[in-house]
């Protein structure tokens, strides 16, 4: 997937009631590794990556590109929001669209942080690229992600089989999300 090349970057930090969405910094490296190595986080994402591999491959300052936000609570990273152009996806409805992805540490689950952060990121995108629809794909077995998609206003486009599991594909449009 590629970045949102036409968007001015870096973005100013986005502040919500409880969170700050900002660019990655060197202090976030440990949390990035924790996110990518977590079996809980990657239950529906093909499994975790080996920690030793992540230690070797993760740069001192995690990658910075338009649409990649660290989600911080009280100054500490608790998750990541990704908005990027979909490529190489098997679904025609996704190709070239902006796709929303997110990862949160298990200790941050159940407090509404993902909904708050994703809504803020979608608001940022709606201002940066007016009228741009966003897609989200998740396994239907991922009940939390399905609830979040509904809460954010994604509507179902299709269900399909991929990666050995039933998948759900939804779309969000700034025009319908604010109605």
C-alpha positions as CSV (number, residue, x, y, z in Angstrom):
1,X,0.0,0.0,0.0
2,X,1.2,3.5,-0.7
3,X,0.9,6.7,1.3
4,X,-1.5,9.5,0.6
5,X,1.0,11.3,-1.6
6,X,-1.1,14.4,-2.3
7,X,-1.6,15.2,1.4
8,X,0.6,17.8,3.1
9,X,2.7,16.1,5.8
10,X,3.5,16.1,8.5
11,X,0.1,16.7,9.9
12,X,-0.3,18.8,13.0
13,X,-1.2,16.6,15.9
14,X,-4.9,15.8,16.1
15,X,-6.3,16.2,19.6
16,X,-9.4,14.5,20.8
17,X,-11.0,14.5,24.2
18,X,-8.6,11.9,25.6
19,X,-6.0,11.2,22.8
20,X,-3.4,12.7,20.5
21,X,-2.8,11.4,17.0
22,X,0.7,12.3,15.9
23,X,3.7,11.2,13.8
24,X,5.8,8.4,15.1
25,X,8.8,9.3,17.2
26,X,11.9,7.3,18.4
27,X,10.2,6.8,21.8
28,X,7.4,4.8,20.1
29,X,9.8,2.0,18.7
30,X,9.3,-0.3,21.7
31,X,5.5,0.0,21.4
32,X,5.5,-0.6,17.7
33,X,7.5,-3.9,18.3
34,X,5.0,-4.8,21.1
35,X,2.0,-4.2,18.7
36,X,3.5,-6.3,15.9
37,X,4.7,-9.1,18.1
38,X,1.4,-9.4,20.1
39,X,-0.5,-12.7,19.5
40,X,-3.7,-10.9,20.8
41,X,-3.4,-8.0,18.4
42,X,-2.7,-10.3,15.5
43,X,-5.4,-12.9,16.1
44,X,-7.2,-11.9,12.9
45,X,-4.2,-10.6,11.0
46,X,-2.3,-13.7,10.2
47,X,-0.4,-14.0,13.5
48,X,2.3,-12.1,15.2
49,X,5.8,-11.5,13.9
50,X,8.8,-12.8,15.8
51,X,10.1,-10.2,18.3
52,X,13.8,-10.8,17.4
53,X,13.0,-10.2,13.8
54,X,11.2,-6.9,14.7
55,X,14.0,-5.8,16.9
56,X,16.4,-6.1,13.9
57,X,14.1,-4.6,11.3
58,X,12.3,-1.8,13.1
59,X,14.1,1.5,12.5
60,X,15.0,3.8,15.4
61,X,12.3,6.1,14.4
62,X,9.3,4.1,13.0
63,X,8.3,4.9,9.5
64,X,6.7,8.3,8.9
65,X,4.4,8.7,6.0
66,X,1.1,10.6,5.3
67,X,-1.8,8.8,7.0
68,X,0.2,6.9,9.6
69,X,-0.7,8.2,13.1
70,X,0.5,7.1,16.5
71,X,-2.3,7.1,19.0
72,X,-1.1,8.4,22.3
73,X,-2.8,8.5,25.7
74,X,-1.2,10.7,28.4
75,X,1.9,10.9,26.1
76,X,2.4,7.2,25.7
77,X,1.6,5.3,22.5
78,X,-1.3,2.9,22.8
79,X,-2.0,2.2,19.1
80,X,-1.6,3.2,15.5
81,X,-4.1,4.4,12.8
82,X,-3.2,3.7,9.2
83,X,-4.9,5.5,6.2
84,X,-3.3,4.4,3.0
85,X,-4.1,3.6,-0.6
86,X,-5.0,0.0,-1.1
87,X,-3.1,-1.9,-3.7
88,X,-2.7,-5.6,-4.5
89,X,-6.0,-6.3,-2.9
90,X,-8.2,-9.1,-4.4
91,X,-11.4,-7.0,-4.2
92,X,-12.1,-4.6,-7.0
93,X,-14.0,-2.2,-4.7
94,X,-10.8,-1.7,-2.7
95,X,-8.2,-1.0,-5.4
96,X,-6.9,2.6,-5.2
97,X,-9.2,3.5,-2.4
98,X,-8.0,4.8,1.0
99,X,-8.1,1.9,3.5
100,X,-8.4,2.4,7.2
101,X,-6.3,0.1,9.5
102,X,-5.7,0.2,13.2
103,X,-3.8,-1.6,15.9
104,X,-4.2,-1.1,19.6
105,X,-2.4,-2.7,22.6
106,X,-4.7,-5.2,24.4
107,X,-4.5,-3.1,27.6
108,X,-6.2,-0.2,25.6
109,X,-9.1,-2.4,24.4
110,X,-12.6,-1.8,25.7
111,X,-12.3,2.0,26.5
112,X,-13.5,3.4,23.2
113,X,-10.0,4.6,22.2
114,X,-10.2,3.0,18.8
115,X,-13.5,4.6,18.0
116,X,-12.3,8.0,19.2
117,X,-9.0,7.8,17.3
118,X,-10.5,6.3,14.1
119,X,-13.2,9.0,14.0
120,X,-10.6,11.7,14.4
121,X,-8.4,10.2,11.6
122,X,-11.5,10.0,9.3
123,X,-12.3,13.6,10.1
124,X,-8.7,14.6,9.3
125,X,-8.9,12.7,6.0
126,X,-12.3,14.3,5.1
127,X,-10.7,17.7,5.5
128,X,-7.5,16.8,3.7
129,X,-9.2,14.9,0.8
130,X,-12.8,16.1,0.7
131,X,-15.3,13.5,-0.6
132,X,-12.8,10.7,-0.5
133,X,-14.5,7.4,0.5
134,X,-12.6,5.0,2.8
135,X,-12.8,1.2,2.9
136,X,-12.2,-1.2,5.8
137,X,-11.8,-4.9,5.6
138,X,-12.0,-7.3,8.6
139,X,-12.7,-10.9,9.4
140,X,-16.3,-11.4,10.3
141,X,-15.1,-13.4,13.3
142,X,-13.5,-10.2,14.7
143,X,-16.6,-9.0,16.6
144,X,-14.8,-6.0,18.0
145,X,-13.7,-4.7,14.6
146,X,-17.2,-5.4,13.2
147,X,-18.8,-3.2,16.0
148,X,-16.2,-0.5,15.5
149,X,-16.9,-0.4,11.7
150,X,-20.7,0.0,12.4
151,X,-20.0,2.7,15.1
152,X,-17.9,4.7,12.6
153,X,-20.6,4.5,9.9
154,X,-19.1,2.0,7.5
155,X,-21.7,0.2,5.4
156,X,-21.2,-3.3,4.1
157,X,-20.1,-3.6,0.5
158,X,-19.5,-7.4,0.4
159,X,-18.5,-10.5,2.3
160,X,-15.9,-12.8,0.8
161,X,-13.4,-15.6,1.6
162,X,-9.7,-14.8,1.8
163,X,-6.7,-15.8,3.8
164,X,-8.7,-18.9,5.0
165,X,-11.5,-16.9,6.7
166,X,-14.7,-15.1,6.0
167,X,-14.0,-11.3,5.4
168,X,-16.2,-8.3,5.6
169,X,-15.7,-5.2,3.4
170,X,-17.3,-1.9,4.3
171,X,-17.2,1.7,2.9
172,X,-17.4,5.0,4.6
173,X,-18.1,8.3,2.9
174,X,-17.8,11.7,4.4
175,X,-21.0,12.8,2.8
176,X,-23.1,10.0,4.4
177,X,-21.1,9.9,7.7
178,X,-22.2,13.4,8.6
179,X,-25.8,13.0,7.6
